[in-house]
């Protein structure tokens, strides 16, 4: 049975006829923002949207892998050798 959005609060799980199940992100007298499991975030007019309560759990968040720090030795080995200005302009004189 569909209820008016005003009967729900933030973080409630709801079902919408067109967009499926989702979690209410923000709700006030004018707008209701819902993060749907399949279609992303949508904003509705609170007085017009019809929602049903949902017992389905939210989807699991993907696990992000941590970046591994590179060793300083490999970084130093790949860096180009610096030459000084004096060494670059030094010429050999012939006698």
C-alpha positions as CSV (number, residue, x, y, z in Angstrom):
1,X,0.0,0.0,0.0
2,X,1.4,3.3,-1.0
3,X,1.8,6.1,1.6
4,X,2.6,9.8,1.3
5,X,6.2,10.6,1.7
6,X,5.5,12.8,4.7
7,X,5.0,9.6,6.7
8,X,8.7,8.6,6.2
9,X,11.9,10.0,7.5
10,X,15.6,10.2,6.4
11,X,17.4,6.8,6.2
12,X,14.1,4.9,5.8
13,X,14.1,2.2,3.1
14,X,11.2,2.7,0.6
15,X,9.9,1.2,-2.7
16,X,8.8,3.3,-5.6
17,X,6.6,1.9,-8.4
18,X,8.9,3.0,-11.3
19,X,12.4,3.3,-9.7
20,X,12.4,0.3,-7.3
21,X,13.8,0.2,-3.8
22,X,15.9,3.0,-2.3
23,X,16.9,4.9,0.8
24,X,15.6,8.4,1.7
25,X,18.5,10.8,1.8
26,X,16.7,14.0,2.6
27,X,13.0,14.9,3.2
28,X,11.3,18.2,4.0
29,X,7.9,19.8,3.3
30,X,8.7,20.5,-0.4
31,X,11.2,17.8,-1.6
32,X,12.1,14.2,-1.0
33,X,15.5,13.0,-2.2
34,X,15.9,9.2,-2.6
35,X,19.0,7.2,-3.5
36,X,17.7,4.2,-5.4
37,X,19.7,1.0,-5.6
38,X,19.6,0.6,-9.3
39,X,19.0,4.1,-10.9
40,X,20.8,6.5,-8.6
41,X,19.6,9.6,-6.8
42,X,16.2,11.3,-7.6
43,X,14.4,14.2,-6.2
44,X,10.6,14.3,-5.9
45,X,7.9,16.7,-4.8
46,X,7.0,15.5,-1.3
47,X,3.2,16.0,-1.7
48,X,3.1,14.1,-4.9
49,X,5.4,11.1,-4.5
50,X,3.9,7.8,-3.4
51,X,6.1,5.3,-1.6
52,X,5.8,2.0,0.1
53,X,7.9,0.8,3.0
54,X,10.6,-1.7,2.1
55,X,12.3,-4.4,4.2
56,X,15.1,-5.1,1.7
57,X,18.5,-4.3,3.0
58,X,20.6,-1.7,1.2
59,X,23.2,-3.0,-1.2
60,X,26.7,-3.6,0.1
61,X,29.2,-0.8,-0.7
62,X,32.1,-1.9,-2.9
63,X,35.4,-2.4,-1.1
64,X,38.1,0.0,-2.3
65,X,41.6,-1.2,-2.4
66,X,44.3,0.9,-0.8
67,X,47.1,2.3,-2.9
68,X,50.5,0.8,-2.1
69,X,53.3,3.2,-1.6
70,X,56.2,2.8,-4.0
71,X,59.6,2.3,-2.6
72,X,62.0,5.2,-2.6
73,X,64.8,3.2,-4.1
74,X,62.9,2.4,-7.3
75,X,61.8,6.0,-7.6
76,X,65.4,7.3,-7.3
77,X,66.7,4.7,-9.8
78,X,64.2,5.9,-12.4
79,X,64.9,9.6,-11.9
80,X,67.2,11.1,-14.5
81,X,70.7,12.1,-13.4
82,X,71.1,15.8,-12.8
83,X,74.1,17.6,-14.4
84,X,75.4,20.9,-13.2
85,X,75.8,23.8,-15.4
86,X,79.5,23.9,-14.9
87,X,79.9,20.3,-15.9
88,X,77.8,20.8,-19.1
89,X,79.8,23.8,-20.3
90,X,83.3,22.4,-19.5
91,X,85.4,22.0,-22.6
92,X,88.7,20.2,-23.1
93,X,91.5,22.3,-24.5
94,X,94.0,20.8,-26.9
95,X,97.6,21.8,-27.1
